[in-house]
Amino acid sequence: MREAPRVLLVNPSMTPARNARFPLAILNLAAALEGRYPNRLLDGNVERDFIASAVRAVSSGEVDALGVSVMGGPQLPPAIALSKAVRAAAPQVPIIWGGAFPTNCPDATLNTSYVDYAVRAQGEETFTQLLGALEGGASEGLGDIAGLSWRFNGHTLHNKERAFSGLSLERRVPYERLANPQRYLTRTYLGRHTAGYQAGLGCRFRCTFCGVATMFRGRLALPTAARLEEDLTFLTTQLGADAIQFYDHNFFDREVDMVPLLEVLARFQLPWWCFARADALLNLSEPSWELVRRSGLRMAYIGAESPSDWLLHDVRKGTSSDQTLAAVELCHRHGVVPELSFMLAPPQDPEGETERTFEFIRHIKARYPHTEIMLYVYTPLPARPGTNARRPSAEADLRDCAGAAVKFPTTADGWALPEWRAYWCHTDSPWISERLRVRIRDFTTVLGCRYPTVTDIRSPQWGKLALRALASWRYRFRHYRRPWELDLSKKFIRLRDPRVSSL
């Protein structure tokens, strides 16, 4: 009898080791493969020579398939380097990519010599079925595997979409498979041992700028209260967690479904952080807000996106600027810090919308100075062929500063170039002029110094007070241009940027 394929699951590096969080993508894959396919985990955020380790494993014959979880942006170059090294060392080992990048850009993923298969959207069942097909040694059944993209006779084939599934919520995440799971619990604004955790899957909304919409296509699954309680008990009693950062794409959904989960959190009383929508928070009743208060919610990350309701409608956000203001007031009234994210420089009116957003932020800060602000550039990903996602195509909708159509990269190597990594990370776009780029940078510097983030627990208090004083006159008189004294001071007082390192 042919032996089951031995699988190496890799999470390529994308953050310094001190900021590493649980590699949930490969942990969930390991849970799905349990008892069927032997597997080993390799986290590049912790093991910095992970490429050498992977090459040793495949060269020794210990690995029959390589599974790589790939985000875009900073994780893409290490994933490419890993795949190229494994391909050179063991050409016979199939290389399989899954995660956000191959889901959104499957053609670019497979337009390479170092990736054999791309797993789109939820990958556990697709990956398992692919291993079964590879185990049989034939390719006849590959076309029947939903969610798989692959090459055949020189052509890239995209199988049908896989139906959304909440099956993974029934499997326990095997944290013990990590060599030292406690090292992933780090000191943050929330606590000394903060654990990253995902309770639910997906999002009911289909915002056109969001890669989550491609991943889950408007579907959502929530855990049972018993499951949430079991997981929090393990994290607190076995690993010593004293705070939770929820990775759910929108933790708050319909109130009737949230109350049992809030009751569990109220019993644990752990400080916690989550993503939330303004309309969902506004729909909570006062008894539910009392549960929120008792549960210890410290901060809610709210996608405000824009002060312009026409733009919110255009990107199918489903909320309004008035709801953003109402949610901010409600959060402050109940002791929750609202963390608002905004999309700057949309291609329809980059400069005008950016200035309107700056003024909206000033309006919020004048009324609620403790509101946190996160600034990003609006960078929609290309529409994926065969989906109904209403996204702009490069040729039809997006133009650079010179008026030429924006051409998205056609390969993973192209997306790994610095300018496209910045695009994926929402820090730059082809339609932003140098003048606007400097304006955004200067405003962000002045705002960040005038209102240092409360999540910064490493910078000295005296340094933050000094920067606040230095920036106060600039902020008051809207004199953002060339804040040289702030740039100079920040060389000695290193403020933390939550856009880079999260909590």
Backbone hydrogen bonds, N-H to C=O, Kabsch-Sander energy under -0.5 kcal/mol:
donor,donor_aa,acceptor,acceptor_aa,energy
7,V,5,P,-0.5
7,V,38,P,-2.8
8,L,65,A,-2.3
9,L,7,V,-0.6
9,L,40,R,-3.0
10,V,8,L,-0.5
10,V,67,G,-2.9
11,N,42,L,-2.6
19,N,16,P,-1.8
20,A,17,A,-1.4
24,L,22,F,-2.2
27,L,23,P,-1.9
28,N,24,L,-2.5
29,L,25,A,-1.6
30,A,26,I,-2.3
31,A,27,L,-1.9
32,A,28,N,-1.8
33,L,29,L,-1.9
34,E,30,A,-0.8
36,R,33,L,-2.6
37,Y,33,L,-2.3
40,R,7,V,-2.1
42,L,9,L,-2.1
44,G,11,N,-3.4
44,G,42,L,-0.7
46,V,43,D,-1.2
47,E,43,D,-3.0
48,R,46,V,-1.0
50,F,47,E,-1.1
53,S,49,D,-2.1
54,A,50,F,-2.5
55,V,51,I,-2.5
56,R,52,A,-2.3
57,A,53,S,-2.0
58,V,54,A,-2.4
59,S,55,V,-2.4
60,S,56,R,-1.6
61,G,58,V,-1.0
62,E,57,A,-1.7
63,V,57,A,-0.5
64,D,6,R,-3.3
65,A,6,R,-1.4
66,L,94,P,-2.6
67,G,8,L,-2.9
67,G,65,A,-0.5
68,V,96,I,-3.0
69,S,10,V,-2.2
70,V,68,V,-0.5
70,V,98,G,-3.1
75,Q,72,G,-1.0
76,L,73,G,-1.5
79,A,75,Q,-1.6
80,I,76,L,-2.5
81,A,77,P,-2.7
82,L,78,P,-2.5
83,S,79,A,-2.3
84,K,80,I,-2.7
85,A,81,A,-2.1
86,V,82,L,-2.5
87,R,83,S,-2.5
88,A,84,K,-2.1
89,A,85,A,-2.0
90,A,86,V,-3.0
93,V,90,A,-2.0
96,I,66,L,-3.0
96,I,94,P,-0.5
97,W,117,Y,-2.6
98,G,68,V,-2.5
99,G,119,V,-0.6
101,F,70,V,-2.6
103,T,99,G,-1.5
104,N,100,A,-2.2
105,C,101,F,-3.0
109,T,105,C,-1.9
110,L,106,P,-2.0
111,N,107,D,-1.2
112,T,110,L,-1.2
116,D,95,I,-2.4
117,Y,95,I,-1.7
118,A,149,S,-2.6
119,V,97,W,-3.3
120,R,118,A,-0.6
120,R,147,G,-3.1
122,Q,215,M,-0.5
127,F,123,G,-3.0
128,T,124,E,-2.0
129,Q,125,E,-2.5
130,L,126,T,-2.3
131,L,127,F,-2.3
132,G,128,T,-1.7
133,A,129,Q,-2.1
134,L,130,L,-2.6
135,E,131,L,-2.4
136,G,132,G,-1.4
137,G,133,A,-0.6
137,G,134,L,-0.8
138,A,133,A,-1.1
142,L,139,S,-1.2
143,G,140,E,-0.5
144,D,141,G,-1.4
145,I,142,L,-1.6
146,A,144,D,-0.9
147,G,160,K,-2.9
148,L,145,I,-1.3
149,S,118,A,-2.6
150,W,157,L,-2.3
151,R,116,D,-0.6
152,F,155,H,-2.9
155,H,152,F,-1.6
157,L,150,W,-3.9
157,L,155,H,-0.5
159,N,148,L,-2.8
159,N,157,L,-0.6
169,L,166,G,-1.5
170,E,167,L,-2.0
171,R,168,S,-1.4
175,Y,173,V,-2.0
177,R,174,P,-2.2
178,L,175,Y,-2.0
183,R,180,N,-1.7
184,Y,181,P,-1.6
185,L,182,Q,-1.8
186,T,184,Y,-0.8
186,T,194,T,-1.4
188,T,191,G,-3.2
189,Y,503,L,-0.5
194,T,186,T,-2.9
195,A,243,A,-2.6
197,Y,245,Q,-2.4
199,A,197,Y,-0.5
201,L,221,A,-2.9
203,C,219,R,-1.5
208,T,315,V,-2.2
210,C,207,C,-1.4
213,A,210,C,-1.0
214,T,210,C,-0.6
215,M,211,G,-1.7
216,F,212,V,-2.7
217,R,213,A,-1.9
218,G,205,F,-0.5
219,R,216,F,-1.0
221,A,201,L,-2.5
228,L,224,T,-2.2
229,E,225,A,-2.4
230,E,226,A,-2.3
231,D,227,R,-2.5
232,L,228,L,-2.5
233,T,229,E,-2.1
234,F,230,E,-2.0
235,L,231,D,-2.6
236,T,232,L,-2.2
237,T,233,T,-2.7
238,Q,234,F,-2.1
239,L,234,F,-1.1
241,A,235,L,-2.8
242,D,193,H,-2.2
243,A,193,H,-1.0
244,I,271,P,-2.3
245,Q,195,A,-2.8
246,F,244,I,-0.6
246,F,273,W,-2.8
247,Y,197,Y,-2.8
251,F,275,F,-2.0
252,F,275,F,-0.7
257,D,254,R,-1.1
258,M,254,R,-1.5
259,V,255,E,-2.1
261,L,257,D,-0.5
262,L,258,M,-2.8
263,E,259,V,-2.2
264,V,260,P,-1.4
265,L,261,L,-2.2
266,A,262,L,-2.4
267,R,263,E,-1.3
268,F,264,V,-1.5
269,Q,265,L,-2.8
270,L,265,L,-0.5
272,W,296,G,-1.5
273,W,244,I,-1.7
274,C,299,M,-1.4
275,F,248,D,-0.6
276,A,301,Y,-2.8
281,L,277,R,-2.0
282,L,278,A,-2.2
283,N,279,D,-1.3
284,L,281,L,-1.2
289,W,285,S,-2.3
290,E,286,E,-2.0
291,L,287,P,-1.6
292,V,288,S,-2.3
293,R,289,W,-2.5
294,R,290,E,-2.5
295,S,291,L,-2.1
296,G,292,V,-1.0
296,G,293,R,-0.7
297,L,292,V,-1.4
298,R,272,W,-2.8
299,M,272,W,-1.1
300,A,337,V,-2.1
301,Y,274,C,-3.1
302,I,300,A,-0.7
302,I,339,E,-2.8
303,G,276,A,-0.8
304,A,302,I,-1.6
304,A,341,S,-0.8
305,E,341,S,-3.0
306,S,304,A,-2.8
309,D,307,P,-0.7
312,L,308,S,-1.9
313,H,309,D,-2.3
314,D,310,W,-2.0
315,V,311,L,-2.2
316,R,313,H,-1.3
317,K,312,L,-2.7
318,G,312,L,-0.5
324,T,320,S,-1.6
325,L,321,S,-2.1
326,A,322,D,-2.3
327,A,323,Q,-2.6
328,V,324,T,-2.2
329,E,325,L,-2.2
330,L,326,A,-2.3
331,C,327,A,-2.6
332,H,328,V,-2.3
333,R,329,E,-2.1
334,H,330,L,-1.3
334,H,331,C,-0.6
335,G,332,H,-1.2
336,V,331,C,-2.9
337,V,298,R,-3.0
339,E,300,A,-3.1
340,L,338,P,-0.6
340,L,372,E,-2.8
341,S,302,I,-2.2
342,F,374,M,-2.5
343,M,305,E,-2.6
344,L,342,F,-0.6
344,L,376,Y,-3.7
345,A,350,P,-0.5
349,D,346,P,-1.0
353,E,349,D,-2.5
354,T,350,P,-1.5
355,E,351,E,-2.3
356,R,352,G,-2.1
357,T,353,E,-2.1
358,F,354,T,-2.3
359,E,355,E,-2.0
360,F,356,R,-2.0
361,I,357,T,-2.5
362,R,358,F,-2.1
363,H,359,E,-2.2
364,I,360,F,-2.2
365,K,361,I,-2.9
366,A,362,R,-2.1
367,R,363,H,-1.3
368,Y,364,I,-3.6
371,T,368,Y,-2.0
372,E,338,P,-2.5
374,M,340,L,-3.1
376,Y,342,F,-2.4
377,V,426,H,-3.0
378,Y,344,L,-3.1
379,T,377,V,-0.7
383,A,392,P,-0.6
387,T,384,R,-1.7
391,R,389,A,-1.7
397,D,393,S,-2.2
398,L,393,S,-0.9
398,L,394,A,-0.5
400,D,404,A,-2.8
401,C,430,P,-1.6
403,G,400,D,-2.1
406,V,394,A,-0.8
406,V,398,L,-2.4
408,F,406,V,-0.6
412,A,108,A,-1.5
415,W,411,T,-1.8
416,A,412,A,-1.1
417,L,414,G,-1.4
420,W,417,L,-0.9
421,R,417,L,-2.3
422,A,418,P,-2.2
423,Y,419,E,-1.3
424,W,420,W,-2.3
425,C,421,R,-2.0
426,H,423,Y,-1.6
427,T,422,A,-2.8
428,D,422,A,-0.8
432,I,429,S,-1.4
433,S,431,W,-0.6
437,R,433,S,-2.7
438,V,434,E,-2.3
439,R,435,R,-2.0
440,I,436,L,-2.7
441,R,437,R,-2.1
442,D,438,V,-2.8
443,F,439,R,-2.4
444,T,440,I,-2.6
445,T,441,R,-2.0
446,V,442,D,-2.5
447,L,443,F,-3.0
448,G,444,T,-2.4
449,C,445,T,-1.8
450,R,446,V,-2.7
451,Y,447,L,-2.5
456,D,453,T,-1.5
457,I,455,T,-1.1
464,K,460,P,-1.9
465,L,461,Q,-2.3
466,A,462,W,-2.1
467,L,463,G,-2.3
468,R,464,K,-2.2
469,A,465,L,-2.0
470,L,466,A,-2.4
471,A,467,L,-2.3
472,S,468,R,-1.1
473,W,469,A,-0.6
475,Y,471,A,-2.6
476,R,472,S,-2.6
477,F,473,W,-2.1
478,R,475,Y,-0.9
479,H,474,R,-2.4
480,Y,478,R,-1.2
484,W,482,R,-2.4
486,L,483,P,-0.5
487,D,483,P,-2.3
488,L,484,W,-2.5
489,S,485,E,-2.1
490,K,486,L,-2.4
491,K,487,D,-0.6
491,K,488,L,-1.1
492,F,489,S,-1.6
493,I,489,S,-2.4
494,R,492,F,-0.7
495,L,493,I,-1.2
500,V,497,D,-1.8
501,S,497,D,-1.6
502,S,498,P,-1.7
